[in-house]
């Protein structure tokens, strides 16, 4: 179970969504896009490390090396 601070955040978020029925979507989209960007940045940094491309292949179970030429080429 999550802690009290998470429950407090959820309450604040619900209130924000109710008060700003259209504006909340921009905040949510920015958060989700930020999550994807952080993941991509990590993968790019890992690909530049010694053995990084092999780690990426292993993590994601990539067997077709030609499928991701920009990343694994």
C-alpha positions, 0 to 999 in steps of 0.5 A, spaced: 500 500 500 502 506 498 503 512 503 499 517 506 503 522 501 501 519 495 493 519 497 494 526 499 497 527 492 491 523 489 486 527 492 489 534 490 489 531 483 482 529 483 480 536 485 485 539 480 481 535 474 474 537 477 476 544 477 480 544 470 476 540 466 480 541 460 487 544 462 489 538 466 490 534 460 496 538 458 499 537 465 498 529 464 500 529 457 507 533 459 508 528 465 507 522 460 511 525 455 516 526 460 516 519 462 517 517 455 523 522 454 526 519 460 526 512 458 529 514 451 534 518 454 536 512 458 536 507 452 541 512 448 546 513 454 546 505 455 547 504 448 553 508 448 556 504 454 561 498 453 556 492 452 550 497 452 547 495 445 547 488 448 544 489 454 538 493 450 537 487 446 537 482 452 532 487 456 527 487 450 528 480 447 530 483 441 532 478 436 532 482 429 538 486 429 535 490 423 529 492 426 532 498 430 538 500 426 538 507 429 539 504 436 542 498 435 546 499 428 
